[in-house]
Amino acid sequence: MGRTPTYKYGPVRLWSSDVHSNQNSQQVADAYTFSHVIHGAAFYGLTRAALASQPLRVRAIVAVAAESAWEALENTDMVIQRYRAATVSLDYYGDSVINSVFDVLASILGFVLAARLPARATVIGVVLIEVTMLLCIRDNLTLNILMLLYPIDSIRTWQGGGH
């Protein structure tokens, strides 16, 4: 799909802290990596409900396949253009391959944590991630989905730092 293996303008870093820089979604991890942990927890819950009779390893394979499919779809020109038109991510141009790989690994982490922790702890963890992301970067999985499906100008303005 034409994505670069790593960040093309400099060294590979483990973490990119500025979600508004051209390194976002290019380095190994960034703030949005935490959303992928939530994906994994959600895929655990969905596969537990839909595939309850299947062993955990089968449900894990389905979850990894679903996350991988999302990573592929997320990096299509159609979705990239939607992000740019509907969200605060005006300069988003897709993930590097290394970022996509680590997003899938973050999802696996979320799946494993959800499988091992009590459901209540998983829900609390998801809420904490969402609130922390909202406070730190003015974005999270909930807002990301909302803005992709039904963009709201006042939210986009707030996310961009306006009041």
N, C-alpha and C positions, 0 to 999 in steps of 0.2 A: 504493500500500500504506500510505499515511498517514505515510510517513517525512518528517521535516522536511528542507528543503533544506540547512540548516546547523544548527549548535549553537543551540538555541533560548533558552538562558539567558545569552548573552553574545556577545562578539566571536568571529569566526572566527580561529583560530590555525593556523599551519602544523603544529604538533606538540603533542600532548598526552602528557606523560610519565607521568602517574599512571593506571595501568590500573584502579585501583579508584575512580576519580572518575566523575562523570556526564558528563565530557567524552570519556571513552574511546569510540571508534567514532563520535564526533560531529565531531571536528576533521578537518582535511585528512589527517593521518597520526598514527599512534600505534605502539606497539611491535608490534602485530599486523600492521601494514603489511608487516613483514619476512616474515611467514608467506605473504603473497600473492606475494612475490618467489619463494618456494619453490614455490608453486602453479604459477607460470609456468615454472619450470625443470622441474617434474614434467610439466606439459602438453607441454613441448617433447619430453621423453623418450617420453611416451606416444604423441604424434602421430608422432614419428619411427619408433617401432616399428609402430604400427598403420597409418600412412598414408605409408610410406616412398617410395612411387612418386609422391606428390603434391609439388608445389613448396612451398617454405618458406612462401610467402604464404598458401597454402591451409591449411597446418597452423597458421599463426598465426591465421587467421580461426576455425578450429575451437577453438583454445585460448582465444581471447577470448570466443567464444560459451560455452564451458564455464565459464570464470571468471564471466562475466556471469550465467549460469544459477545458479551457486553463490551469487552475491551476492543474487539474487532469492530463492532458497530460504532462505538464511541469515536473511533478514529477514521470513520468514513467521511468523505467531504460533506455529505448531507448533514450529519450530526455536528460536525465542526462548524459549518455555516449556521446551524440552528443555535449553537452555543454563542456564536459571535453576534447573532441578530437578537437573541432573546435574553441573554444574561449579561452580567458584568464582565464576562470573559472576552472582551473585544479583540484581544491579541492572541487568543488561543489558536494554535495551529496543529494540534494533535500531540499525542504522547510519543516520547522516544520509546524504542523497544525495551530498553532497560527499565523504564518507568512502568510500562505495561506489565512486564514480567513481575516486578515487585508489587504492583497492584493486585495481581492474581495471588501472589504469596501472602499478601495482607488479608485477602479474602479467605484463604485457607486458614490463616491464624484465627480469624473471626469464627469460622466454622468449627474449628477444634475447641476454641474457648467455649462456644455455645454448647457443644456436645458434652463438655466436661463440667461446666459450671451449672449451678441451679438456674432455672429459667429467670427467677427474680434478679439474680446477679447480672445475667446477660442483659435484661431490660434496663437495669440501672446503668450498666456500662454504656449501652447505646445512648441513653438519655444524656449521660455525662459527656460523651463524645460530641453529640449534637450541640449541647449548650456551650461547651468549650469552643468548638469551631465557630459557633455563632458569635461569641464574645471576642474571639481572637482574629477571625478573618471575615466576619460578617457574611458567612456562607456556611452551609452544611448540606447534608444529603437531602433533607426535607425541602430546603429552599431551592436546591439544584433541580429537583424533580418538578417542583411548582413552577419555577421560572422556565424550564424547558417546555412544559405542557401549557402553562397559562401565565405568560409574562405580565408582571404588574410593575408599572413605571415607578411608583413610589418605592417599591422594594429595590429595584435596580438603582435608583438614585441613592438610597441609603447604603446599599452595598458598595457603591462607588465612592462613598465618603461624603456625599451630600446630606443635607438635612431636610 
